Each structure stands twice: as structure tokens, then as C-alpha cells.
Amino acid sequence: MALLQLSNIVVRYGNVEVLHGIDLRVEEGEIVTILGANGAGKSTTLLSVSGLVRPCAGSVLFDGQDLLRLPSHKVVSLGIAQSPEGRRVFGTMSVLENLRLGAFCIADKTRSARTLQWIFDLFPRLEERKSQLAGTLSGGEQQMLAIGRALMAEPRLLLLDEPSLGLAPLLVRSIFETVRAINQKGVTVLLVEQNARAALRLASRGYVLEVGRVVMEDQAHRLLADASIREAYLGG
């Protein structure tokens, strides 16, 4: 059984249907990426998993449990955490306060302390800036913080929405290397990313969305070599 299974997911915003029956699966230990143009439904797919958007049809199964009627904080407690598009850190709170907020569902303070140290090992800059207000961090540092905050929940499945958005190429490379390291620690990753080349080099499998429908699914290396994908997303 897949760790995450989306079946025939339909989402509407008001009268506008934005997902038209999405099927998607993520096996435990994988990195899976979702590609597509702006407005294709990539972020809505992630929000459907995290409980922040309610599908009007279909099922979302996580380790066999249906998430469809669960509030988002219960979804987190089951082992799913999201680093959102645009980072959305709490700018008037310190780096450390932001990270501790991510551990709201972890009662064991010793475990949380170990996770915090792991995050500081992944992102030494966050430890250097732990007393600094999050709103004064650079874009790259805020992205580190958003990922770190999600990891504080000790997720089995990490949802990453556009982690490279607005970052310099050197920082993009660093973020993707860190995502690989997170995955190697046993965290499954579902990644939405505009940088299709970097995402496909990182992932094991990928899905391509067009206007709310899955139009292609394959191994990442095959998608990377596919002429239509190269034309649409990789600049030829």
C-alpha cells in the first residue's frame, strides 16, 4: 500500500472546478515531484493533502487512513507537514519561536530538542540567527526556516511547495541538497517546484498537471528525457 494515495480528487473554489479527478500516489521513502504551469493545480493538490482545502469528491489516504474529513492540525499529528509557497514565516517572532511552533503536536520535549538540533545541523544559519526576528531574514534563510518549522513536527511525509522560488542559483542547489539529506533520513517528500530540471534530478518519480488534470506520470529520469517535457518545462 502506498504511503499517500489520492483517488479522483475534485476541488472547486466557489463554482470554479480547479482539480478534475486527480490520481496520485507516493510510496514510503520516495521523493515525488509535481510539475506544471502556474494555475495547473499543483499547490491545490498539496493543500488537499494537508487539509487546508476540502475536496468535494474523491479520497485522500495516508497510510490507509482517510484524511478527507480531518482538520489540518489532526493531519499534522498523523505525520504530514507542509512548507508552504511563499514561506509564510511569522515575521515578528524569532527564528527559535517559529521552529518551536512547528512542534505543537509533539509532547515529548526531549524528542523536540533532538529534532531542533538536527534542524540546526541541516541549516547552521538558523542556529546563528535563532534569536533574530524571522521577518529580518533573507529569502533563503526564510526558506530554511519554513522547511525547518515543518520538520519540527517530525513528519513521515513532507510537502514542499516551491522551495526554490525567488532564490539565487547557489541557494537553490543548497536547498535541494538539503531536501535529499532529509529524504535520506527517512522522510518521504512530495515536491511542487517550478524548477523542473532540478526537481526531476532530485525525484524518483514525477507527475505533470495541466489545468487540473494529470496528463503524464513516469520515472523522473524518463520525464527528464521526454521531448515534450523538455519543450514545455526545460527550455528545449
N, C-alpha and C positions, 0 to 999 in steps of 0.2 A: 504494500500500500504506500502511495506517495505521502510525503510529509504534508504537502499542501495540494489540494485538488479543487480547482474551480470548474464548475459544470454549468454551462448555459446561463452565464451571468448576464442579466439585463439591468441596466441602470438608466434612470431618467432624472433629469433636472427639470422639474416642472413638467411641461408637455414635451420636452425635447429628449428623445432617447439617444444616449451617448455610447452605451455598450449594447451590442446587439447579439448576445448569446456567446459570451467568451468561455472557451475551454482552455484550461492551463493547468499544468502540474509541475511540482518541484519535488524532487527526491531529496531525502536527507543527505547532507554533505555537499550538495551541488551549489554552484553559482549559476543562476539562470538570469538572462537579461531580456528586457522587453524593449524593442526598438520601434520607432515610428515618428512621424512628423508631429509638430505641435498640433494639439487638438485630436490626436488619434485615439485617446482614451487611456494612455499609459498611467498617468497619475491616478485617474479614477479607478483603474484596476487595483492599484495598491491600496487606495482608500477603502475599497470594498473588502479587502482582506483585513485591514486594521479596525474596521467597524465605524469609521468616520463618515462613510457613505453607505446607505442601505440599498442593496439591490432589490428590485421589485420582482425578480424571478431568478431561479437557479439556486445553487448551493455552493457554500464555501466550507470545505472540510479541512481541518487541521489535525493531523494525527488521528483521523477518523471522527473527530467531533465537529458538529455543525456550528459554525460561528455566526450564522445569519442573524440570530436574534439577541446576540450578546452585546452589551455595551462595550465601548472601546477599552475601558480600564480592565474589564474581565479578559479581553483578548490579550492584553499585555501580560496579565498574570498567568495565562496559559503558555506563554513563551514566544510571543510575536512583538517586536518593537520596530518603530519606524523612525528613520531620519528624514524629515520632510524636505520637499523642494523649498529653496529659499532659506534653509537653516532654522529660522524661527526660534532663535535663542532668546532668553529673557534678558534684554539688554541692561536693565537696571539692577540685575543680580550678578554676583560674582561667578567666575568660572566654576568654582567649587560648589556653590549653591545650585547652579544649573545641573551639574553632574549628580548631586545628591537627589535632586528632584526625580531624576531618571530611575532611582532605586525605590520609588514609593511602594512597590509591591513586594519588596524583599525585606522580610522581618529580621533576618539574621545579620546583625551589624558586622560580625566578623567576616562573613561572606562578602558583604558590600565593600568592606575595607580592602579585601583581596582584589575584588573586581576593579576598584578605583586605582589600585597600584598597577594592575595590568593595563588599564587605560593610560596611565601616566607613562608606562613603558612604551606603549604604542605611539603616544603623542607627547614626547617630552616637553614640547612647547606649552602644553596645557598645565603641566606641573609648575613650569616657570611663571605662568600667568594666573595661577589658581586664585589669587586674591583680587585680580583685576576684574572690572566690570565687563560683562560679556559684550556689551554694545560698543566698547572701545577696541575690540579685537579686529584684526584684518579679516578679509573674507575667507582666506584659507584657514585661519585659526578658528573662525566661527564654524566652518565645516567640520573641522576636527572635533569641536565641542558638540555639535549636533550628533555626530556619529558616536562619540563617547557617551553622551547622555542616553542614547538608545541602548548602548551596550551595558549600561548600569543596571538595566532590567534583566540581565542575564538571559537574553533571548536564545531560543533554538533557531528561530528564523528572523533574520534582519532584513527589513525592507528599506532600500536606499533609493531615494528619489532625486535624481540629477546631482550626484555628489560633486561633479567637476564643474558645475555651472559657474561661469564668471571667474574661474581660476586660471592663473598663468600655467603654461605647459609643464614647467618643472613641478609645480604643486599638484597638478593633475596626476603626473606619474607617481608622486609620493602617496597620494590618496589611494590610487589603485593598488599600489604595492601593499598598503596597509589593509585594504579590503581582502587581498589574497591571504595575508597573515591571519586576519580574523577568521577566514574560512578554514584555514589550516588548523585552527584551534577548535574546530568542530561546529562552527556557526554556519548554518545554511543561509544563502544570500539570494534575494530576489531584487534585481537591479534595474531601475529605469534610468536611461542615460542617452543624452543626445550625441555624445562622442562614441559613435557606433564602432569605430575601429578599435578603440581602447576597450570598450565593453566586450566585444567579441573575442578579443585576445585574452581577456580575463575569464570569461564564462565558459562553461561546458556546453550549454545549450542556449538557444535563443528563440524568441517569438517576435514576429513582425505584425504590428497592428496598423490597420488603415481604416479610418473613420469608424472606429468601434468594433472592428472585426479582426480576428486572427486570419491573416492571409498566408502566413508561412511559419513553419516550425521546423527546426533542424538542429543538428550539432553545430556548435559555434564556428568550427573551422570550415564547415561546408557553407554556412551563410557568408563567411568572410570571403570565400572564393566564388560566390554566386554572382554572375554578371549583373543581374537585376538589382541585387543589394548594393553592389559596388557603384552602380549608376545612381541609385536613389540616395544612398546614405554615406558613401565613401569617396565621393568626388571622382567617380570613374575608376 
